[in-house]
Amino acid sequence: MLQLAADGKTVRGARDADGLQLHLLGVYQVDPGVMLAQREMRHKPHETAHFTAALDLIADITGAIVTADALHTVAGHAR
């Protein structure tokens, strides 16, 4: 069974052209620990807006178990 984990992180020391810190939302396959998708977020509080879009970058997640932190415990993400 495919097991995925999603989490957002701020990239230490990385800044864009406007001087804003870089935030990434990554989705990785738990075993063998491989990053499958990553989305850049302009502002960290918008992580929830990028969650489903990051999962859409993976070809097929049918039947997968997806774990994420409490920030993503919303009905739309469960669907």
N, C-alpha and C positions, 0 to 999 in steps of 0.2 A: 504494500500500500504506500502511495506517495505521501510523504510527510513534509509539509512546508512550514516555515516560520517567517514572519514579517516583522520588521523593526525599523524605526527611523533613527538616524544618527546625525549629529553635527560633525562635519569634517574639520578637525582641529587645524587652524591656521589657513584654511582655504577660503578665499574670498572671490566674489565675482567682480565684474567690471565696475559695479556700483559700490563696491566695498562691503557688500553684505556677505555674511558667512554662508557657506555651502551646507545644505541639509540634504540628505539622501534617504530614501525609503527603499530598503532592500528586501527581496524575497529569496530565501535560500532553501535548498533541499537539505533536510536535516541529516540524512545519511546518503551520500558521503560528505556532506558539508560543503556544497557547491552553490555559489550565488547564481540564481537563474534569472533574476530581473532586478532592475534598479531604476528608480525615478528621482530626478532632481526636484526638490521642493524649494520654492522661493522663500518661504517663511515656515519655520518649524510648526507653528500651530495649525497649519493646513495639512498635516500628515493624513488625517482621515479622508481628505478629499482625493488623495493619491492612492489609497489602499486598493480599491477595485481596479484602477487603471494599471497598477503594478502587477496585479494578478492576471490581468488581460494580456500581459506580455508573454505569458507562459502558454504554450500551445494547448494543453489539455490538463485541466485540474479536476476532471470528473472523478468523484470518489476520494479526493485527497483530504487529508486532515490538515487544516491550516490553523496555526497558533499565532497569536498576537497579544500584545499587552491590553490592559483594560480599556485603553483609549478607543479600541475598535469594537467594543461590545455594544454595537448598534444593530438594529434589525436589518438594515440595508446591507451591511457587511456579511451577515449570516446567509442572506439569500445568494 
